[in-house]
Amino acid sequence: MKHEKKSGRVAWLAWIASAIFYLYEYAVRIAPSVMEHELAVEFSASAATMGAVLGSYYLVYAPLQLFAGLLFDKFGGKKVLVPASVLVSVGCLCTIIPSSSLVYVTMGRILAGVGSSCAFIGVMYLAAVWFHENKLAFLSGLTTSLGICGALLGQAPLSVLIDRSGWRMSLVLLAIIGLVTFIIVYLFIPQTPRWEKEKQQTAKSDRSPLAHFVAGLISVCRNKQTWVIGLVASCLYMPTVVFGDLWGVQYIRSALGLQKAEAAKVASMLYIGWLVGGPLVGLLSDIIGCRRKLLVLGCFLSTIFFSVVLICPIQSPFIIGLLLFLAGISSSPQVICFVASLEANLPSAKGSAIAVINMIVMFVGGIFQPIVGWLMGRNSTSEYAISHTAFRNALLTMPILTFVGLLLSLFIKSGFDKKASYEHNNV
């Protein structure tokens, strides 16, 4: 029923509402990057401990991608995103419960991870249901850009708020914003449209609903291209998870001696690069009908720019910010990996095709945040004060990963370029 899809008011309202939730959960996700020091001091925690606690978000988020994909394929967007938005808000409140240990902080990150696991998949699922295929890469890039807006709100502005009101009041504000997000999601995301229900009924055949959805997930997981695409997406996204989401502000402060708010502005240039690059790369990918070449180029340029940031003794905030901006643009081809996965897998397994890619990305992120924290602690003379050299040596994992992504991207089959995939899926 592809001809019945409407890119009209209802479709855009559904996408905007779900994208607002993604923007919100992204702000919650990266909030620890500007309060990591306060949390470490409050709970007398080392870099390795903080990396493990805050990385618990990703370790929960990643495996739940599989279940989230099945939920979207079975129940549609609204019934999944409404409770998910509530969980993220509750996670913020849970974090501020008074305690002498990090148990409630960990619990809050886990709840936020559970709710957030549905955010990006939900946006892309709704885009795949309501919009024509020739808009998906552009919408993927635009969605990522809105998420980056959440990251920007969660860095410099949140940093100022923390300095003025403390980290606990900042999390209360995030919880209130979460309540508003819940209302938007509830009001503006429609029920699953008729043509999507008919498509799912046709695809189910004589199998039970559970067997149908599990079969779709298995087909996605058995596809070798799914894993190649997912690992390339992970390598392009890891600098954002490791640098942008957690250690970037502290690294800029150690490198340039800036105050937190100024360092957050410099570090946020990585997100602004994504903000600009995401929709442009998605649009370019849709126009030229090519995925692999853009991924190869993105991995190559990301390796160069992150290497320069970490290795060269640059003392100018402007130059560092410019390099991070270019690194963000060069990392942004990651957004087309989700569309490549949709094209590489069965149309009846939309949610699972997106979910498995997101699971791989976030699982790798959950692993590397504590690994980088451990490397920092291992190279520091003090348990709580991390030297610039320790920061740099640990963060060199970023260009190493993007180079690995470059090698892996060469194995993405050119048959999954847009035109070839479209013809294959419609045989």
N, C-alpha and C positions, 0 to 999 in steps of 0.2 A: 504493500500500500504506500510505496514511497511517494507517489504522485499526490497523496492527500496531505502530506506534511505542509504546514503553514508557517512561514517565517513572519507571522503577524504579531498583533499586540499580545495575545495570550502566550505565544512562544517566548517573546522577549521578556514578559513579566516573569515567566517561570525561570528563565535563565538568570535574570537580574536578581531575583530573590535568592536563588541558590548560590549565586556568585557573591552576594553580600554575606551569606553564611561562611563561604570560603574565605572571604576577606577577614571576617571576624576571627575565625579559628586560626588563621595564619598569624594575626596579631598576638593571640594567646600563645601560639606555638613558639614564637621567637622572643616573647617577653623576657625569658631568663637571660638573654644576651646582654640586657642592660641592668639586670638585678643580680647577676651571678655573684658579683663581689659582695653585695649586701647579704645574700643568702649564705655565702661561705663564711663571712664574719659572724653572722647571727648564730650559725650552727657549728662553728669551728670545723668546717669541712675542707678537705683537700681538693685539689683540682680533679683528681681521679674520682673521688667520691661524688663531687658535683656533676661530673660528666656522666657517671652511672645513674644518679638520681634523675637528672634532667633528661638523659637519654632513654629513660624508661617510657617516656611518651612514644618514642619511635618503635621500641620493642613491642609495645602493645598495638600501636597503630598498624604496623606492618602485617602481622598475621591476620588481623581483622579485615584487611582488604578483601580476602577471599570470601568471607562471610558477607561483607557489605555488598560485594558484587552479586552474590546469590540473592540477597535481600532485594536489591533494586530490580533484578530480573524477575523476581516473583511478585513483589508488592508495588513496584513503581517508586517514583520520587518522593511524593508528599508523605506517605506513611513511614518512611525511613528518616527523612531529614528533620521532621518536626521533633521527635524525641532526641535525635542526635544533637540538635542545637541546645536543648536543655542540659544535656550531659556536660557540654563544654563550659557552660556558665556555672554549673554546680562544681566543676573541677576547680574553677578560679576561687570559689568560696571555701572549698575544702582546704586549699593551700594555706589559707590565713588562720586556720584553727591553731590556737596557742599550743606549743609543744616544745620540749627541750631537744627533740630529735627531728630527723627529716622524714618521719613516717607519713605525716599529713601532706607534706610537699610532694612526696612520691605518690601518695594516693590521688592527690589533685592532678598531677601530671598524667596518671593512668586514666582517670576519668576523662580528662581533656583529650587524651589519645583515642579513647573509645569513641567519643562523639565526633572527633575530627576525622576519624577513619572513613566517614561517609561523605565528607564535604566535597573533595575534588571529584570523586567518582560520581557523586550525585549531579554535579554541574555538567560533567561530560555525558552522563547517561541522559539527562534531560535534553542536552543539545542534540544527541544522536536520535532521540525520539521525535523532537519537535522541529528540527531543521534539516534542510537538504544536505547531502553528503559534501557538496562543494563548499560548504561553510564551516566544516568541522575543524580544520586546522587553524583557521582564523579565530574561531571561537575558543579553541584550546589556548592559543596565545593570548587572547583577550582575557580569558579566565585567569591565567597565570599572572597577567599584569594586575588584575584586581587583587589577587592574593599578595602580590608584591606591595600594593598600596597598604594592605594590612601590615606587612612587614615594616614599611616606612613609619606607619603610625605606632608600631610597637618598638621603635628604636628611639629616634631623637625626641619626639613629643613625650613618650613614656618616660624617657630618661629625665626630662625636666620635671615631670610630675613626681617621679620617685624622689628627686632631690628636694622637692617642696613638701610633699605629703607622706613620703615613705612608701615602701614596697607593698605593704598590706593594703593601704587605701587605694593604691593603683590597681590592685587585683579586685577590690570591691567595685571600682568603676568599670573594669572589664566585665565583671559579672552582670552589672546593670545593662551594659551594652548588649550582652548576650540575651537578656530578657527581651529587649527591643528586636533583636535579630529573630528570636523565636516567633514573635508576633508577625513579622514580615513574612517569614517562611510559611507560617500557618495560613495567612490570608491570601498569598499571591501564587503559591505553587498549586497548579491544578491536579486533578486526579488523572490517572493514566488514560490517554486518549483511546478511542475505539479501535483505530487502526493498529495500535501497538498490541492491544489485547487480542485482536484477531490474528496478528502475526505470531504471537506466543502460542495461541491455541493451535494454529496450523503446525507449528514446529514441534509441539508436544506429542503429536501422533497418539499412540496407544500407551505411552509410558506415563507413570505417575508423575505429578508435578515435581516431587523431590528428585526422582530419577532423571527427569528432563534437565533440571538445573545443574545437578551434579555432573551429568554427561557433558553439558556445555563447559563447565569448569575443567573437567578432565581433558577435553579437547584442546582448550587453551593451554593448559599446563604441559601437554604432550607435544605441543608445537615448539620445535627448537628455536624458531625465529622469535617467539615470545620472549625467551630467556636472553637471547642476544640483544634484542631491542631493550629489554628491561635493564640489563647490565650497562648498556651504553647510556640509557637515561640516568642510571645511578651515578655513573662516573661524571656526567655533566652536572648533576645536581649536588654532589657531595661538597664542593666548595661553598655552596650556599648553606647547606646543613651545618658544616663544620665551622666555617668562617662567619657567615652572615648570621646564622641562628644562635651562635653561642660564643665563639672566641674572638670575633672580629674587633669588637669595641676595645676589649682588653689588649689585643695585639697593637692596635693603633695607638693606644695610650702609652704602651711600653716603647713603641718605635719612635713616636713624635713628641711624647711628653705632654699631650693635650688633656684638658679636662674631659670628663665623661660625655657631656653634651656635645662638645666639638668633635670628639672622637666618633660619637654615634653618627654625626652628620657625614663624616668622611666614609665610615663603614657602610652607610646606607646607599652610597653611590653604586655599590654592587647590585642592590635591589632596583635602583633607578635604571641601570643598564638592562635588567630583565624587563622592567616596565616598558621600556622603549622597544626592546628587541623581540619580546614575545609575540605581540600581534603582527609586527612587520615580518618576522620569520614565518609565522603561520600563514599570512596572506601570500607571501612569496612562494611558499611550498604549495599552496593551492593553485597558484597561477601557473607555475612551471611543472606541476605534477611530479615533484621529486622529493624524496625524503633522505636517502642515503648521502647524497653529496653535501647537503646542508649539515648533516650530523658529522661527517668527516671534517668539514671546514670548521665547525664550531669546536670540536675537540682539539684540533690543532691550535687554533687561536687562543683558546682557554689555557692550554698548557703554556704558551708563550707569555701571556699577560700575568698569570699567577706566579710564574717563575720570576718575572721581573719584579713584581711587588715584594716577593719574599727574599730574593737574593741580592738585588741591587740596593746600595745604601742611600736611598732617597729620603730626604728630610723635608720635602715640600708637601704639605697636606693637599694642595691642589693637584700635584702630579700623582700622588697616591690615589686620590679620589678619581682622577681621570682614568687611571689604569684599572681601577675597580669597576668603573662605569663600562669600559671596553670589555673587561672580563665578564661582566653581567650580560652584555649583548652577545658575546661569543658563546656563553653558556645557554642562552635562551633557545637554541634549536632543540633542547630537551623536550619542549612542549609538543613537538610533532611526533615524538615517540608514542604517545597515546593514540594518535590517529593511525600511525603505522601498525600498532597492535590491533586496532579495530579492523584495518584492511587485511591483516594477516590471519584473522580468525573468523569464525562463523557469525553471520549477522544476528543470529538468535542468542548469542552470548555476549552482548554489548557490555553489560556490567562486569562480567568476569574478565573480559579482554582488557578493560581499563584497570580493574582491581588488581590483577596479577602484576601489571607493570608498576602500579603505585606501591604494591606490597614489596616488590624487589627494591625499589628506590628507598622506601622508608626503613626496611630491614637493614640495608647496608648503612643507612644513616644512623640507626640505633646502635650498630656495631662500632662505627668509626668515632662517634662522639666520645665514648669512654676510652677508646684506644688512643685518641689524640690527647685526652686529658692525662692518661697514664704516661704517655711519652713526655708530656710537659713536666709532670712531677718527677719523672726519672732523670730529667736533665736539669732540674732546679736544685739549688743549694738549700732552699727553704721549703717547707711543706706547703706554706700558704702564699708566699711571695714568688711569683713566677718571673724569671728573667726574660729579657727580649730574645736572647739566644735560644732559650728553651721553647719560647713561643714559635720562633722561626723554624727551628728544626722539626718540631712536631707538625706544623702546618705545611711543611714541604710535602706531606702526603697528598695535598690537593693537586698540584701539577702532575704528580706521579699517577694519580687516579685518572685525570683527564687524558694523559698519554695512553693509559691502558684502554680508555674509552675510544681513543683514535684507532687503536689496533682492532678492537672489537667491531667498530662501525664498518670496517671493511668487509665483514662477514654478513652484513644485512643484505638480503637478496634484493637485487634491483627489480625483481618481479613485483615487489611490494611498493614500487612507485605508484602514484595514485591511479593513473590510467590503466596500468596492467592489473592492479588489484580490483578495481571497479569491474573490469570485464570478467575477471576470474570469479568474483562473488555473484555475478549475475548470469553465469552460464546455466 
